[in-house]
């Protein structure tokens, strides 16, 4: 279902963020991303997550309204 798919991608995203954070701690200073870049990546990921939630909410509400007809 759409909800299962959303949860699957959410878990994959969280795992990727954890992996990025862990790699930032272990790399030397020349290999690390700048703090600003990491913040921009995190902000962008948050915006994408918000948009995905909005899309699922819209689809769900649209489905409910059609089923009530």
HURAMO-V493803 format. One record per residue. NEAR is the number of other C-alpha atoms within 10 Angstrom. Layout:
NEAR  NEAR
This chain:
5  10  9  9  10  14  11  11  11  14  12  12  14  11  12  12  15  12  11  13  12  11  14  17  10  10  11  9  10  7  10  14  14  12  10  9  11  15  12  12  13  13  12  12  14  12  12  12  14  11  12  14  13  12  12  14  12  12  13  14  12  11  11  11  10  9  8  6  5
